Amino acid sequence: MLAVDAPSLYFRAFFGVPESAAKAPDGSPVNAVRGFLDMISTLVKTRRPTRLICALDADWRPQWRVDLIPSYKAHRVADPVAGVEEIPDLLSPQVEILLDFLRAFGIPAYGVPGYEADDVLGTLAARSTRAAPVEVISGDRDLFQLVDDDRRSLFLYCGRGVAKLEVCDDAAVQAKYGVPASGYADFAALRGDASDGLPGVPGVGEKTAAGLISRFGDLDTLMAALDDPKAEIKPGLRTKLRDASAYLAVAPTVCKVATDVPLPEVDDALPAAPADPDALIALAEQWNLAGAAKRLVDALAARAALPE
């Protein structure tokens, strides 16, 4: 299965494809839609999945995470009263158009109330097996934690674009960050992440955080070691960790993606052809995206023609 972090990809498409390069007949920009459809086409051709799901943010800033760390994504709130995410004005209407295209193709896209797309992806990855592996694609570093060699769960990191994917197993995560994938969430809690409003432990950077998780295995063991005078932790660092103990008590829950989200039952088999050809033709004409639609139609047909 290919499990797609749809918000991550359509944000990248919006900023990666110039508005002038993709416009509807009425002049409305559809750059995010074109870019997203082309990304899916490329992924179908290169990863050759038999199943495909696009995960959405039903709740981009779940209250249960905010209750634990109020600063969580607070800098991205456009409307504090409504809790609406700050999204470029020209991107918002394109998301609905994009979803219309996915419905016409028959590619499932869903979110689950109370959870982020990351949590949907985490649950899909947790259900991965060696016989039915899952590949998660995103530009979100948090999802390195979903790598699991035993289940053959891989993370396709698109930090440099879909055409230059980093296919990450546990060895790749170790090489990149100095921690195993199973320790990435604890490592991220220590280091912090300004893009998500996670402060981390003041004075503890990426190298120190990686060293601590590599040596102690997880945050619980590390925090227990603070009371052991024989533990090889420098006095200054010991003080920093103790001062941050309240934050570290809740940060892992915020940083770890949920793996028990109640997912809907959907047909995730990769379609060989559009589910609603007439709707697809109408959408392609309405939004001047015949080229992008055809590229995905061709990619699906080519994949269906391959032997299993």
Salt bridges, closest charged atoms under 4 A:
ASP38 OD2 - ARG34 NE 3.90
ASP38 OD1 - ARG295 NE 2.84
GLU85 OE2 - ARG76 NH2 3.44
ASP100 OD1 - ARG103 NH2 2.56
GLU116 OE2 - ARG65 NH1 2.92
GLU116 OE1 - LYS73 NZ 2.57
ASP119 OD1 - ARG65 NH2 2.79
GLU135 OE2 - ARG47 NH2 2.81
ASP148 OD2 - ARG151 NH1 3.10
GLU166 OE1 - LYS176 NZ 3.22
ASP196 OD1 - ARG76 NH1 3.21
GLU206 OE1 - ARG191 NH1 3.49
ASP227 OD1 - ARG242 NH2 3.84
ASP268 OD2 - ARG51 NH1 3.55
ASP298 OD2 - LYS294 NZ 2.75
GLU308 OE1 - ARG303 NH2 3.77
